[in-house]
Structure formats: structure tokens, C-alpha cells
Amino acid sequence: MLFIIDGTLELLVGSEIITANPGDFLVVPASCDHAFRATPLSTADALIVITPGVERFDYLRQVARIRRGEAGRDSLLAEQDRYDTHFVASPVW
């Protein structure tokens, strides 16, 4: 579940891209491939609820290291099962 606090998010759900704005509340169906990002050249704040409760703080710390250029994107591939976060190809994303 995502609640958009500020900014604009693009959310990939299956093969559809949805734009979410402040005040929008989105629920991603279980087992549905999805991704999200701030729209180009912007930032966004969102409250994100992930269930079931899998420990993901180290995952988010690693994402921050990747954004700062301190690690490569491939560094997350070995941790997909640990964080229940799996990367798939999407022709529209």
C-alpha cells in the first residue's frame, strides 16, 4: 500500500503505469509485479506499508548506497530472496 504525501510517483502495476499524486492511496494486488519511482526530475514522499512484515531496512539502506554511487545495482540481486524483492524485466518500465 502506498499513500502519496508529496510529489508525484509513477507506479508500474503489471503492464500499466499509473501516476499518483498527493492524497492518492494505492493498493498493489498480491503477487503482482510492480515498481515505483518519483516522476522524472522530481522527488516524492510516500508512506509505504509492506506485508507480510519482512525485514527490509538493510534493503533500503543498500538502495540508498546505490543512489549515492557507493554500490552497483547488481548488489541487490544476491539478496532478492532475503528481502522478498524480485527483479523482473518490463518492456514499459
RAKAFEN-V486005 format. One record per pair of residues at least 12 apart in sequence whose ideal C-beta (glycine too) atoms are under 8 Angstrom apart, sorted by the first residue. I is the first residue (numbers start at 1). J is the second residue. If there is no record, write none. Layout:
BEGIN
I,J
I,J
END
This chain:
BEGIN
1,25
1,26
1,27
1,28
1,48
1,49
2,20
2,24
2,25
2,26
2,28
2,36
2,46
2,47
2,48
2,49
3,24
3,25
3,26
3,46
3,47
3,48
4,20
4,21
4,22
4,23
4,24
4,25
4,26
4,44
4,45
4,46
5,22
5,45
5,46
5,47
6,22
6,43
6,44
6,45
7,22
7,38
7,39
7,42
7,43
7,44
7,45
8,20
8,21
8,22
8,38
8,39
8,42
8,44
9,36
9,37
9,38
9,39
9,44
9,46
10,36
10,37
10,38
10,39
11,26
11,28
11,34
11,35
11,36
12,33
12,34
12,35
12,36
12,90
12,92
12,93
13,28
13,29
13,32
13,33
13,34
14,32
14,33
14,34
15,90
15,91
15,92
16,92
17,92
17,93
19,39
20,46
33,88
33,90
35,90
35,93
54,83
54,84
55,83
56,83
56,85
58,83
59,76
59,79
59,82
59,83
59,85
62,75
62,76
62,79
63,76
END
